[in-house]
Amino acid sequence: MNRLKDSSSAFLRESAEQEIDWYPWSDEAFQRAKQDDKPILVDVGAVWCHWCHVMDRETYSRRDIAELVNRHFVAIKVDRDEMPELDRKLQRAVSSITGESGWPLTVFMTPEGEVFFGGTFFPPEDSYGRVGMKRLLLEIVRLWSQDRERLKRSALSLADYAPSTSSPLDLEIVDTAFSSIVSTFDIEQGGLSGTMKFPHPLVDQFLTAYSFWIGDHVGIKLSIFTLKKMFQGGIFDQLGGGFHRYAVDREWNVPHFEKLLIDNAELLEDYFVNYLASGDPQLRDAVEMTSQFVLRDMWVGEGFASSLDADVDGKEGGFYTWDWDELLSNSGEWRSLIERTFTLVGEGALEGGVLRVRDDLGEIAKTLNMDVKTFLENLRKARERLRAYRDSTRRKPFRDDNLYTYPNCRMADSLLRSSVLTGKGREEGVRVASKLSRRVTRRLQGGGEGLLEDYSSALLLALRAYEVSGDLRFKDLALELGKEVLDFMTPSGFVEKRGSSEVPNMDTPNESPNSLALRGLLSLSLLDDQIKVPENVISSILGDYMQGPPFYAGSILSAGALLKGMAHIVVVDADEKASSLHRESLLLYHPFKVVELVKEENRDMVVPLIRSMINQGQGSRVFVCVGNTCSIPVREPEKIKLLLKSKLPQ
């Protein structure tokens, strides 16, 4: 019964307590299915997934359903955080058959491993407008017994995906993607149109990059509008900082309350990048609050926890929801400010309401006769008072302390980048980077061989650590990791893992492993001109982009930067002025830039393009190269921006 109890996955260990005889995904399970001539039921979920817990509690824990499963099926439990490569294949197969995808994912397979039916959440009995699991199980048992060939004819094998076409690497891709995103943009609430709202960090960054490239302010205005709407909505934890996974409405009001490390890593980067581009104080506030949340609630000494649950004591969002009287009575001297700034939403669907901002924070500041900066400073104090009360009086959500490499590297990368602005997170970011070596594993502390997402995010972190610190050991590490990532490259793109032919190239909306690999290698190519990604590989990665341009925004941004010019900024460290030049270089916006801090005695270590010029000038100085054009040396921080030729509004 308890085959899962010794798993390192919190989700699988939880499931071991049920009456269902769950197997892990293994040859043993499929051999058992063949031996007993039974179909396979696969449940894919995660410890942070609210509806996974609901389905475990309401469906799989029912004795009659457990008996049906044990008698007629071989049951397999999969943690998508442990096996994202398998999850991608299963999601694709089920979506092809029924149009559904997400978590929990319910999959029915033949003993030979082909998918013949599936869906997401199934209640025990018909309800929520959905067929009940009991009726579904009985029908599949009947078909397996009486009409098995019909099931097998409709089954899909778990084939690897690779792009079916290639797209010429030209600016038409960039223009088409921009037009597609604008056509689906929610002009009233921000983000992509839909009845539910997921953040799309790469879409935001692509829109801002497009404005930079063509000098049109439309893209950046849409991006900033979205970021402010999210920051003011319930999807953002208005007291503790950080973002919940997505909102169930188009206004960003009521979230699914789980907080994932990977989502917050990407959004921290998103807000930081767009703050550099716009100078908007609300975006800086989001950066400050999100980094504080991560360092306070997710740091576990040697890395970052993977997630925080949505539920507390079986109540969805119980840690985050409020009664208005409780909120105001604990606001102290900030009661008036809290009352003017916030409102509660979602009270009909939850036990309590979700805190969100009443209006644009800039508009609220005006009504209070304050400038935005002063208003945000006061609001931060008010938020901190209520956060301290909340944290001291409520049971906190379960935290998954597994130190997965991919989200840890992404968060350490974002914190190192934003630490130049906030002064927070550099130590933790460097500590994570220092754990990396040429062999990347699924967890920071070791384990199975890393996937493409692990190696690519490790490469990006090594590059960031070198950018921010100037420490040559991180440059050496980046070069080693770059060679490893190149080992994943095929003519069709970068494969999921060595020996596979699966090419994961779509943002989901988390940045795709192929986008991470492409971004990392293109960045590395600025430091070592022996590193190259052939044009035909990039064309293949983007081959199917027309099926949904917003879901290729990451790779399209890199392709656009390659066409429009990537920036390489070299700061020669010869005197005390180097520090300010380095900081200014890191805090200037460019869609795709790499900053190097090179000591005078190491100046021969840069690429030949810059090496031929670096002997010009004396003292600490900066060379700015965009594409194949390099500047004369400059010693004034304000001149660096001019050389980047930014056309964005300030």
C-alpha positions in Angstrom: 0.0 0.0 0.0 2.5 2.6 1.1 4.8 2.4 -2.0 5.3 6.1 -2.0 6.1 6.7 1.7 9.9 7.0 1.2 9.7 9.4 -1.7 11.5 12.7 -1.4 8.4 14.3 -2.8 6.0 15.8 -0.2 3.1 15.3 -2.7 3.8 11.5 -3.1 4.4 11.0 0.6 1.0 12.6 1.3 -0.7 10.3 -1.2 0.8 7.2 0.5 -1.7 7.6 3.3 -4.7 6.9 1.1 -6.3 3.5 0.6 -5.4 3.4 -3.1 -2.4 1.3 -3.9 -0.4 4.0 -5.7 2.7 3.1 -7.6 5.4 5.6 -8.6 5.9 6.0 -12.3 8.0 2.9 -12.9 8.6 -0.2 -15.0 7.1 -2.2 -12.1 3.7 -0.4 -12.5 3.5 -1.1 -16.3 4.6 -4.7 -15.8 1.9 -5.2 -13.2 -0.7 -3.7 -15.6 0.4 -6.1 -18.4 0.5 -9.0 -16.0 -3.0 -8.3 -14.6 -4.4 -7.0 -17.9 -5.6 -3.8 -16.4 -5.7 -0.2 -17.6 -3.6 2.4 -15.9 -4.9 5.4 -14.0 -2.3 8.2 -13.6 -2.8 11.2 -11.3 -0.4 14.1 -11.9 -0.3 16.8 -9.3 1.9 18.8 -6.9 2.1 19.6 -3.2 1.1 23.2 -3.9 -1.9 22.4 -6.0 -5.2 23.3 -4.3 -7.5 21.2 -6.6 -5.0 18.2 -6.3 -5.7 18.2 -2.5 -9.4 18.6 -3.1 -9.4 15.6 -5.4 -7.3 13.5 -3.0 -9.6 14.5 -0.2 -13.0 14.2 -1.8 -12.4 11.7 -4.6 -9.5 9.3 -4.0 -10.1 9.0 -0.3 -13.7 7.6 -0.8 -13.6 3.9 0.0 -15.9 2.9 -2.8 -13.7 4.8 -5.4 -10.5 3.4 -3.8 -11.9 -0.1 -4.1 -12.8 0.4 -7.8 -9.4 1.7 -8.6 -7.6 -1.1 -6.7 -9.7 -3.8 -8.2 -9.7 -2.7 -11.9 -6.7 -0.4 -12.4 -3.0 0.0 -11.7 -2.7 3.4 -10.1 0.3 5.7 -10.6 1.0 9.0 -8.8 3.3 11.5 -10.4 4.7 14.8 -8.9 5.0 17.3 -11.7 7.8 19.1 -9.8 9.8 15.9 -9.8 9.1 14.9 -13.4 8.2 18.0 -15.4 9.4 16.2 -18.6 6.8 13.5 -18.2 4.1 16.0 -17.2 4.6 17.9 -20.4 4.0 14.8 -22.5 1.0 13.7 -20.5 -0.5 17.2 -20.6 0.0 17.3 -24.4 -1.7 13.9 -24.9 -4.7 14.6 -22.8 -5.1 18.1 -24.3 -5.1 16.5 -27.8 -7.9 14.1 -26.8 -10.2 16.2 -24.6 -8.9 19.8 -24.8 -8.1 19.9 -21.1 -4.8 20.5 -19.4 -3.6 21.6 -15.9 -3.4 20.1 -12.5 -4.6 17.7 -11.2 -4.2 15.8 -14.5 -6.1 12.5 -14.7 -4.8 10.2 -17.3 -6.1 6.7 -18.5 -3.5 4.6 -20.3 -3.1 1.1 -21.8 -0.6 -1.2 -20.2 1.6 -0.5 -23.2 1.7 3.2 -22.2 -0.7 4.8 -24.6 -3.2 7.5 -23.5 -6.8 6.8 -24.4 -8.7 9.3 -22.1 -8.0 12.0 -19.5 -9.1 15.3 -18.0 -8.3 17.4 -15.0 -10.4 17.5 -11.8 -13.1 14.8 -11.3 -15.4 15.1 -8.3 -16.5 11.7 -6.8 -20.1 12.1 -8.1 -21.4 14.2 -11.0 -21.2 17.8 -9.8 -19.7 21.1 -10.7 -21.0 20.4 -14.2 -18.5 17.6 -14.5 -18.8 13.8 -14.7 -18.1 12.1 -11.4 -15.1 9.8 -11.0 -17.2 6.9 -9.9 -19.3 6.9 -13.1 -16.2 7.5 -15.2 -14.3 4.6 -13.7 -17.3 2.2 -14.2 -17.6 3.3 -17.8 -13.9 2.7 -18.5 -14.1 -0.7 -16.8 -17.1 -1.6 -19.1 -15.3 -0.4 -22.2 -12.1 -2.2 -21.3 -14.0 -5.4 -20.9 -16.5 -5.1 -23.8 -15.0 -2.7 -26.4 -11.2 -2.6 -25.7 -10.3 -2.2 -29.4 -12.3 1.0 -29.6 -10.3 2.5 -26.7 -7.0 1.4 -28.2 -7.8 2.8 -31.6 -8.3 6.3 -30.1 -5.1 6.0 -27.9 -2.1 8.3 -28.3 1.5 7.3 -27.7 3.6 9.5 -25.5 5.7 10.6 -28.5 8.4 13.3 -28.1 7.5 16.7 -29.6 9.7 18.6 -31.9 8.8 21.6 -34.1 7.2 20.6 -37.4 8.5 23.5 -39.4 11.1 26.3 -39.2 10.7 30.0 -39.5 13.2 32.3 -41.2 15.1 34.3 -38.6 14.0 37.8 -39.5 12.1 40.8 -38.0 8.8 39.6 -39.4 8.6 37.1 -36.5 9.1 40.0 -34.1 6.5 42.2 -35.7 4.0 39.4 -36.0 4.4 38.4 -32.4 3.9 42.0 -31.3 0.7 42.4 -33.4 -0.6 39.1 -32.0 -0.1 40.1 -28.4 -1.7 43.5 -28.9 -4.7 41.9 -30.6 -5.3 39.6 -27.5 -4.4 42.3 -24.9 -7.1 43.1 -22.3 -7.1 46.9 -22.7 -9.2 47.3 -19.5 -7.5 45.0 -17.0 -4.1 44.3 -18.6 -2.6 41.0 -19.5 -3.8 38.6 -22.2 -7.6 38.4 -22.6 -9.4 35.6 -20.8 -11.8 34.9 -17.9 -8.8 33.7 -15.8 -5.5 35.5 -15.7 -2.0 34.1 -15.6 1.0 36.4 -15.4 3.1 36.3 -18.6 6.5 37.7 -17.6 8.1 37.1 -21.0 5.2 38.8 -22.8 5.7 41.9 -20.6 9.4 42.0 -21.3 9.0 41.4 -25.0 6.5 44.3 -25.3 9.0 46.6 -23.6 11.9 45.4 -25.8 9.8 46.0 -28.9 9.3 49.6 -27.8 13.0 50.0 -27.3 13.8 48.6 -30.7 11.3 50.6 -32.8 10.9 53.8 -30.7 7.2 53.3 -30.3 5.8 53.6 -26.7 2.8 51.4 -27.2 4.6 48.2 -26.0 6.0 49.6 -22.8 2.8 51.3 -21.9 0.9 48.0 -22.2 3.6 46.2 -20.2 3.6 48.7 -17.4 -0.2 48.8 -17.4 -0.3 45.0 -16.8 2.3 45.1 -14.1 0.5 47.8 -12.2 -2.8 46.0 -12.5 -1.3 42.8 -11.1 0.5 44.7 -8.3 -2.7 46.4 -7.2 -4.8 43.2 -7.5 -5.4 40.2 -5.2 -3.0 38.1 -7.1 -0.3 40.1 -5.3 0.0 39.5 -1.5 -0.7 43.0 -0.4 0.8 42.5 3.0 3.6 40.0 2.7 4.7 40.6 -0.9 5.1 38.0 -3.6 2.6 36.7 -6.1 0.1 33.9 -6.1 0.0 31.6 -9.1 -2.9 33.1 -11.1 -6.3 34.8 -10.7 -9.6 33.1 -11.4 -11.1 36.4 -12.8 -9.9 38.9 -15.4 -9.5 41.7 -12.8 -6.7 39.9 -11.0 -8.9 39.9 -7.9 -9.2 36.4 -6.5 -6.1 34.2 -6.8 -5.4 30.5 -6.5 -3.3 31.1 -3.4 -0.3 28.9 -3.9 3.0 30.7 -4.2 5.6 29.1 -6.4 9.3 30.0 -6.3 9.5 29.8 -10.1 6.6 32.3 -10.6 8.1 34.8 -8.2 11.5 34.4 -9.7 10.2 35.3 -13.1 8.0 38.1 -11.8 10.8 39.6 -9.8 12.8 39.8 -13.0 9.8 41.1 -14.9 9.2 44.0 -12.5 12.9 44.8 -12.1 13.5 45.0 -15.9 10.5 47.1 -16.4 11.4 49.4 -13.6 14.8 50.0 -15.3 12.9 50.8 -18.5 10.3 53.1 -16.9 11.5 54.3 -13.5 7.9 53.8 -12.2 8.0 53.8 -8.3 5.2 51.3 -8.1 7.3 48.7 -10.0 10.2 49.4 -7.6 7.8 48.8 -4.7 6.8 45.5 -6.2 10.5 44.5 -6.6 11.2 45.5 -3.0 8.3 43.6 -1.5 8.8 40.5 -3.6 12.4 40.2 -2.8 11.6 40.7 0.9 9.0 38.0 0.8 11.3 35.5 -0.8 14.2 36.2 1.6 11.9 36.1 4.6 9.6 33.2 3.8 11.3 31.0 1.2 15.0 31.0 2.2 15.9 27.8 4.1 19.6 28.3 4.7 21.1 26.6 1.7 18.6 27.5 -1.0 15.0 28.4 -1.6 11.9 26.4 -0.8 9.9 25.3 -3.9 6.4 26.5 -2.9 3.9 27.5 -0.3 0.5 25.7 -0.2 -2.8 27.4 -1.1 -4.7 25.8 1.8 -4.4 26.0 5.6 -6.5 23.5 7.6 -8.4 22.6 4.5 -9.4 26.2 3.8 -8.4 27.7 0.5 -6.5 30.9 1.1 -7.2 30.8 4.8 -3.9 32.4 5.6 -4.5 35.4 3.3 -8.3 36.2 3.6 -9.7 38.9 6.0 -12.8 40.1 7.7 -13.0 43.9 7.3 -13.4 44.6 11.0 -10.4 42.4 11.9 -8.3 44.3 9.3 -9.2 47.7 10.5 -9.1 47.0 14.2 -5.5 45.8 13.8 -4.3 48.7 11.6 -3.3 50.9 14.5 -2.3 54.4 13.5 -2.5 53.4 9.9 -6.3 52.7 10.0 -7.3 55.7 7.8 -4.6 54.9 5.2 -5.6 51.2 5.1 -9.3 52.1 4.7 -8.6 54.6 1.9 -6.2 52.3 0.1 -7.7 48.7 0.2 -10.9 46.9 -0.3 -11.9 43.2 0.0 -12.9 41.1 -3.0 -14.1 37.5 -3.5 -16.1 37.4 -0.2 -18.8 35.3 -1.8 -16.5 32.5 -2.9 -14.2 32.4 0.1 -14.3 32.5 3.9 -13.4 36.2 4.1 -12.1 38.5 1.4 -8.9 39.0 -0.5 -7.1 42.3 0.0 -6.6 44.4 -3.1 -6.0 48.1 -3.9 -9.1 50.2 -4.5 -7.6 52.3 -7.4 -4.3 53.1 -9.0 -1.9 53.8 -6.2 -0.8 57.0 -8.0 -4.4 58.2 -8.0 -4.9 57.4 -4.3 -1.8 59.3 -3.5 -3.2 62.4 -5.2 -6.5 62.2 -3.1 -4.3 62.1 0.0 -2.2 65.1 -1.2 1.0 63.0 -1.2 3.6 62.4 -3.8 3.7 58.7 -4.8 7.1 58.1 -3.2 5.9 59.4 0.2 2.6 57.5 -0.1 4.3 54.2 -0.9 6.7 54.7 2.1 3.8 55.2 4.5 1.9 52.3 2.9 4.9 50.0 3.4 4.8 50.7 7.1 1.1 50.1 7.3 1.4 46.8 5.3 4.2 45.7 7.6 2.1 46.2 10.7 -0.7 44.0 9.3 1.7 41.4 8.0 3.3 41.1 11.4 -0.1 40.6 13.0 -1.1 38.1 10.3 2.1 36.1 10.7 1.9 35.9 14.4 -1.7 35.0 14.7 -2.3 32.5 11.9 -1.0 29.1 11.0 1.2 29.4 8.0 0.7 27.4 4.8 2.8 24.2 4.3 6.2 25.0 2.7 7.8 22.5 0.4 11.5 22.7 1.3 12.8 20.6 -1.6 15.7 22.6 -3.2 15.0 22.0 -6.8 17.8 23.4 -9.0 15.8 25.1 -11.7 13.6 27.4 -9.6 16.5 28.0 -7.2 18.8 29.1 -10.0 16.1 31.3 -11.5 15.4 33.0 -8.1 19.1 33.4 -7.3 19.5 35.0 -10.7 16.6 37.5 -10.2 17.8 38.4 -6.7 21.4 39.0 -7.8 20.1 41.2 -10.5 17.7 43.2 -8.3 20.2 43.4 -5.4 22.0 46.1 -7.2 18.9 48.2 -6.7 17.5 46.9 -3.4 20.7 45.9 -1.6 19.1 42.6 -0.6 19.6 39.1 -1.8 23.2 39.2 -3.1 24.6 36.9 -0.4 21.9 34.3 -0.9 22.2 34.5 -4.7 25.9 34.0 -4.6 25.5 31.1 -2.1 23.2 29.3 -4.5 25.6 30.0 -7.5 28.5 28.7 -5.5 26.8 25.3 -5.2 26.9 24.7 -8.9 29.4 22.7 -10.9 29.7 21.5 -14.4 27.4 18.5 -13.6 24.0 19.8 -12.8 21.5 17.7 -10.8 17.7 18.0 -10.3 18.3 19.2 -6.7 21.0 21.6 -5.5 22.3 19.0 -3.1 22.6 16.3 -5.7 20.4 13.6 -7.2 19.4 12.6 -10.7 20.9 14.1 -13.8 19.6 17.6 -14.6 17.2 18.4 -17.4 17.6 21.1 -19.9 15.8 23.6 -17.6 18.3 22.8 -14.8 21.4 23.2 -17.0 20.1 26.4 -18.7 19.1 28.1 -15.5 22.4 27.2 -14.0 24.2 28.8 -16.9 22.1 32.0 -16.6 22.9 32.1 -12.9 26.6 31.7 -13.4 26.5 34.5 -15.9 24.6 36.7 -13.5 27.0 36.0 -10.7 29.9 37.0 -12.9 28.1 40.1 -14.1 27.3 41.3 -10.5 30.5 40.2 -8.8 33.2 40.2 -11.5 34.5 37.0 -9.9 36.3 35.0 -12.7 35.3 31.7 -11.1 31.7 32.3 -12.2 32.9 33.1 -15.8 34.8 29.9 -15.9 31.8 28.0 -14.6 29.5 29.7 -17.2 31.9 28.6 -20.0 31.8 25.0 -18.7 28.0 25.0 -18.3 27.7 26.5 -21.8 29.4 23.5 -23.3 27.1 21.2 -21.4 24.0 23.1 -22.7 25.4 22.8 -26.2 25.3 19.1 -25.7 21.5 19.3 -25.6 21.4 21.0 -29.0 20.0 19.3 -32.1 19.0 20.7 -35.5 15.4 20.8 -34.1 16.3 22.7 -31.0 17.4 21.9 -27.5 16.2 18.5 -26.2 14.6 18.0 -22.8 17.3 15.6 -21.6 20.3 13.8 -23.2 19.1 11.0 -25.4 15.6 12.5 -25.8 14.1 14.1 -28.9 11.6 16.2 -27.0 12.1 19.9 -27.7 10.3 22.0 -25.0 10.0 25.3 -26.7 6.7 26.9 -25.5 6.5 29.3 -22.5 3.8 27.8 -20.3 3.7 30.8 -19.4 6.9 30.1 -17.4 9.9 30.6 -19.8 10.5 27.5 -21.9 13.7 25.5 -21.4 14.6 26.3 -25.0 14.2 30.0 -24.4 16.4 29.7 -21.3 19.0 27.7 -23.3 19.0 30.2 -26.2 19.2 33.2 -23.9 22.1 31.7 -21.9 24.1 30.7 -24.9 23.6 34.0 -26.7 24.7 35.9 -23.6 27.7 33.6 -23.2 28.6 34.2 -26.9 29.3 37.9 -25.9 32.0 36.6 -23.5 33.4 33.9 -25.7 33.0 34.2 -29.5 33.6 30.4 -29.9 30.1 29.9 -28.5 27.5 29.8 -31.3 23.9 28.8 -31.8 23.4 28.1 -35.5 20.6 30.2 -37.2 18.9 27.0 -38.4 18.5 25.9 -34.7 16.9 29.2 -33.7 14.6 29.0 -36.8 13.5 25.5 -35.7 12.8 26.6 -32.1 10.5 29.3 -33.5 9.1 27.0 -36.2 5.6 26.6 -34.7 5.4 30.1 -33.2 2.3 31.0 -35.2 0.2 28.5 -33.2 0.5 31.0 -30.3 3.0 33.8 -30.5 2.6 34.9 -26.9 3.8 31.5 -25.8 7.1 32.0 -27.7 7.7 35.4 -26.4 11.0 34.4 -24.6 12.6 32.9 -27.7 11.3 35.7 -29.9 12.8 38.3 -27.6 16.2 36.6 -27.9 15.8 36.3 -31.7 14.9 40.0 -31.9 18.0 40.9 -29.8 20.2 38.9 -32.1 18.8 40.8 -35.1 18.6 44.2 -33.5 21.9 44.0 -31.5 22.9 42.5 -28.2 24.7 44.9 -25.8 28.1 44.0 -24.2 29.2 46.5 -21.7 32.8 46.2 -20.4 33.8 48.2 -17.3 37.6 48.3 -16.9 38.4 48.4 -13.2 41.4 50.6 -12.8 40.5 52.9 -9.9 37.8 53.8 -7.3 35.4 55.1 -10.1 34.9 51.5 -11.4 32.2 50.8 -8.8 29.9 53.6 -9.9 30.4 52.8 -13.5 29.7 49.1 -12.9 26.5 49.9 -10.9 25.3 52.3 -13.6 25.9 49.7 -16.3 23.9 47.1 -14.4 21.0 49.5 -13.7 20.5 50.7 -17.3 17.8 49.2 -19.4 18.6 47.3 -22.6 16.5 44.3 -23.9 19.6 42.1 -24.0 22.8 43.0 -22.3 25.8 41.5 -20.6 28.0 43.5 -18.3 31.6 42.6 -17.5 33.7 44.1 -14.8 37.3 43.5 -15.8 40.4 44.3 -13.7 43.1 46.2 -15.6 45.5 43.3 -15.3 42.9 40.9 -16.8 41.9 43.1 -19.8 43.4 40.6 -22.3 40.7 38.1 -21.3 37.9 39.8 -23.1 36.8 38.9 -26.6 39.0 40.1 -29.5 36.5 42.7 -30.6 36.9 44.6 -27.4 40.5 43.5 -26.7 41.6 45.5 -29.8 40.1 48.7 -28.3 40.6 48.3 -24.6 44.1 49.8 -24.5 42.5 53.1 -25.3 42.0 55.5 -22.4 43.2 55.4 -18.8 41.7 54.9 -15.5 38.3 53.1 -15.0 36.4 53.4 -18.2 33.5 51.7 -20.0 33.2 50.3 -23.6 29.7 49.8 -24.9 29.3 47.4 -27.8 26.0 46.8 -29.6 26.1 44.2 -32.3 29.5 44.6 -34.0 29.9 48.3 -33.1 31.9 49.5 -30.1 32.2 52.9 -28.5 35.2 54.9 -27.6 35.9 54.6 -23.8 33.7 56.8 -21.5 34.3 57.7 -17.9 30.9 59.3 -17.1 28.0 57.1 -16.0 25.4 59.2 -17.8 27.2 58.7 -21.2 26.7 54.9 -21.0 22.9 55.3 -21.4 23.4 57.5 -24.5 25.6 54.9 -26.1 22.8 52.3 -25.6 20.5 54.5 -27.7 17.5 54.0 -25.5 14.3 55.6 -27.0 12.1 54.7 -24.0 10.2 57.4 -22.0 11.4 58.3 -18.6 
